[in-house]
Amino acid sequence: MDLSCLEKILEGEPKYRLKQAKEAVFRRLINDWSEASNLSAPLREKLNQTCPLQVRGEIVESASNAETLKAIITLQDGLKIEGVLMRHKNKRNTVCVSSQVGCPLGCRFCATGAMGFRRDLSASEIVDQVLFFARFLQKRGEQKITNVVFMGMGEPFLNYDNVVAAIKILNDKDGLSIGARKISVSTSGVIEGIKKLANEKFQVNLAISLHAPDDDLRSQLMPINRKYPLKEVLRAVDDYIRKTSRQVMFEYILLKGINDSEEDAKKLARLMRRSLYFVNLIAYNVVDGKNMEPSSAQAIKKFKNILEKAGVVVSERYRFGRDIKAACGQLATPSGF
């Protein structure tokens, strides 16, 4: 739903009309303007013609984990993106949204990177992913969306303006009213984006995709490290923490025989032993054609123990939706190109 289009159409209407329209979209979660009974019939018809609400999405359900769903969403130009809904047992419902069609970064372990890059998503296309799942839950009589993470397809900080515009709609009391502290943005280390986020008025969560404890290995896994080396990324993070007093999460995918050794853990511990740093360990989710394997449970446990003994705050992420290729690093839509 294009909010700027809606605002333009309602320019000549009384000011309360926009609030009524937003309430119908974001609170009542209507899927068609004909359902907006608080608007006149001619206005509903005009809105359906010029500012349609329908999101074309196909649900893929996990056979092994009913808590995880993936949506393949077809955009107006025919390109496709993927988003994921994770329903937690504590009644928390998290949507993982994409910010780009594909991704230009080419990280070795990631399916999205193998797609290449097509274009940025608009703020409305980002918000539509959340609306799609919100409507889905409402139809099933389930709890509303509580959390949003920008950890799907694409690098959010390479589409900064649209991502921030989407966050404002998600957070707006007249929008989806999702608390800023329940919205997380993950970046591979785009320093300009980290600096900009530090100066924003809302308190969203920042996550850094790290995946290696030194520049040599990180550059092999993530080519963007050549432009934004670790030392500079961590300096930007430290500045962010000084300005915001917000904890920052560092995501670390564990790859068998690549970045999961005892020495890797010790190097990582030296980097991460800082105030308000938090490490989230992720067992690699297999991607076709990548010739990589996840670290064993024993190796992950040992790695985690080394970090904990060094005083690093660390947790291990639960893996959602591997069987439907909805887990971290698995999102890709080659058929959309």
N, C-alpha and C positions, 0 to 999 in steps of 0.2 A: 504494500500500500504506500503510494508516494505521498508523503505528508505535505511536501511543497505544492503538489498538484491540488491537494485538498484545500490548503489555505488559499490558493489562488481562486479556486472556484467559489469559495465562501466569502470572498472579499466584500461583495456587495450585500451580504446578509448581516443581520444583527450579530454582535460579538459573541453572544451566548451560543450561537449556532455551531461554531467550531468546537466548543466544549462538548456540546451534545453529540457531535459526530465522533469526537475522540472517545467519549464514553461508550458509544456503541461499538467502536472498533476494539478498544483496548480493555474495556471492562466486561462488556457483554459478549465480546469476541465474535461478532457477527461475521459471516462469510460472504454476505451479499447485502448491498445497500437496501434491497427490498425489505430486509428485516429491521431496518432503522425506523420504527414506527413513530418516533418523535420528530421525524423530518417529513416535509410535504412530499406527496407522490411525484410531482414534477422534478423536485430536487433529487429525490432518490434515483429517478431514471437518469438524470443528467450525470450523477456521480457514478452510476454503474457503467455509463458509456465512456466517461473521461478519466475516472479514477477507480478502476475495478479492484476488488479486495481478494479475489481468488488467488491462491498460491497453488501452482501445479506441482504436486509432490506425490511420490510413490513411497509407501512405507515398506521397509524391509525389517522383519522381526527375527530376533535370535531364537534358534531352537533350543539352545542350552541355557539361555539367561533371559527370562521374560522381562527383566528390568531394563533392558537395553533395546532401543529402536534406532534405525537409521532412516533418514529421509533423503531420497534422491529428488532434488528440486530442479525443475526446468524453468529457466528464466525467459523473459520476454523475447530475447533474441535466439532462443533455442539452445543456448549453452546450459550446462548442468553443473550443479554443485551438490555437496553432501553436508548434512548436519546430523547430529546425534542427540538423542534424548536418553538420559540416565536417570532412572527412578530408584532412589535410595530407600532403604528400609525405614529411615527416620523421617519419611514424608518429604524429603528434600528432592526436588526435581530439577536437574541441571541440563541445560541445552548447550551443547558445544557447537558454536557457529563458525562458518567460514567467512573470510574477509576478501578473498580473491578467487577468481576462477583459475585453478592451478596455482603455481608458485614459481618465482624466478630464481630461487636460491639453490636448488639442486642438491640438497643434503643427501648423502649417500644412502641413508637408512630409510628414507621417506618415500612413500608411494606418490604423494602429491608432487614432490619435486621432480619425479620422473615424467610427469605430465607436461612440464614446461608451464609457461605463463600465457594466459589469454587476455585477461583484463581485471581491473579492480571491480569490486561490488559497490553499488551505491548504498547509502545509509538505509534506504527503504528495503533493498534486497537483503541486507543483514537482519533488519528487524523482522522481515517476513519469515525468516527461519524460525524465530521464536514464536511468532504468531501462529505459524503452522502447527507447532507442537502444542501450544496453549489451547488451540481449538480442538486438537486431537484428544487432549486430556479432558476437556470440558464435555465432549461427546460421550466419553466413557465414565463421566461422573467422578473423575479423579481430582486430586489436589492440583493447584495452579503451579506455574513455573516459579521457582524460588531463586535459582542461580543461573548465570550465564557465563560461559568461558569462551574467550576468543582463542581457541586451540584447534580449530578445524583447518580447512584448506587455506593456504596463503600466509603471508607475513603481515600481521596487522599494522605495523608501523610503516610499511611501504604504502599503506592506504590510510594514513593517519587521520585526515580530515573526515572521511566518511565513517571511520570507526568511532571517532569521538562524537560525531553527530548521532550515530546509532546509539551509543551509550547514553546520551542525553535523553533520547526518546524512551529507552528502556527504563531509565531512572526517573523520568518525569512523573510527578503525581497524577498528571492528566494522561500519561502514557501507560506503560505497563507497571510502573511504580515498583520496580525491583531495586532494592537498596544498593547503593554504590559499592558497599563492602561485600556484596554478593556477586559482583561482576569482576572477572579476572581477565587480564590481557597478557598473552605470552608472546615474547619476541625472541628472535635468535640473536639479538644484540645490536639492533639498530640504534646507535647512540643518540641520534637526533630525536628519535621518538621517546627515548627514556627521559631526555632532558625536557621535552615538551610536556610529557605526562606529569613530571614533577611540579609543573607550574599550573596544572589544571585545578579547578575548584572542587572537583569531586574526588572521593577517596576510594578509587578502584584498586584492586590488587594487581601487582606486577609480578610476572614470572619470566625467568630467563632460561631459554633452552641452552644448556651448557654442554653436556654429553662428552666432555673430555677435560682433563686436568691441566693440559698444557697446550701451547699454541701449535706445535707440530702436529699432534694428533687431531686437535680440533679443526685445523685447516684441511686435513685429509677428509674428515667426516663432514665438515660444514665449510664450504668455500668462502662464505661470508666472513669467516674469521680473518681472512687476509686483509679485508677492508677494516674490520672492527676487531682487532686482537684483544685477547683476554684482559690485559692490563688496562686498556682504555675502557672496555665494557665495565669492569669492576669499579673503575674510578667514577664512571657515570652513575653506577648503582649506588656507590657511597654518597655521591652528591644528592641523589634522589632520596636516600634514607635521611640525610641531614635536613632536607627541606620538608619531608613529609612525616618523618618518624614512623613510617610504615614498614612492616616486615616484607622481605622479598624472597620469593621461592625460586630455587634453582632446580630445573628438571634435568635428570641425568639418566638417559637410557643405557641399560647395561647390555653390552654386546660381547658374546662369548669370545675370549681370546683377543679382544681388541682394546677394550677400555675397562676391564673388570679385574685386573691383577691387584695384588696386595700393594705394589708400588703405586699404581694408579689411585688406590684409595688413600694412601698416605699423602700423595701430592694434592688430591682433592681436599683432604682435611686441612692442609696448610692454607689453601685458598679460602675455605669456607668457615674457618674459625673466627668469625666476626659477628658483632652484635647485629641482630635482626636479619641474619642470613638463615635460610632454612632449605635443606636439601630434600628433594622428592625423588626417590629411586624408582625407576620404571623398567620392568623386564621387557626386553625388545619384543615387539609384535611382528611376526614374520611377514615380509612383503615379497611377493613373487619376483624372482629375477635378481634379488639383491645379494644372494649368497652369504647371508649373515644369519647367525643363530642367537637366541636369547641365552643369557648366562644361566647356569644351573641354580636351583634354589639354594644349594650349599654355598655357591660362590657369592650369591647376593647376600646371604646371611653373614658371611665372613666380611664382605665389603662394608655392610652396614655396621657391623660390630666395630670395625676399625674407626669409622667416622664417629660413632658414639663414644668410644674410649678417648677420642681426641677432643671431645667436648662439642662436637657439631650437632646441631638440631637436625634430625633426619627422620623421614618416614618412608614407607614403601607404598606405592600406588596400587590400588586394586585395578585389575584389568577388565574393562567392559567390552563386550561385543566383538571378540576376535573372530568368531565363526562367521560373522556377516561383514568382516573387514570394516568395522566401525571403531576399532581401537586406535590409540595414539599412533600416528604415522601411517595409517592404512587407508586414509580417505583419498579416493581418486575417481575421476569420471572420464575415462578416455572416450566414451561414446558421446560426450558432450562437445567434442572438438570437430 
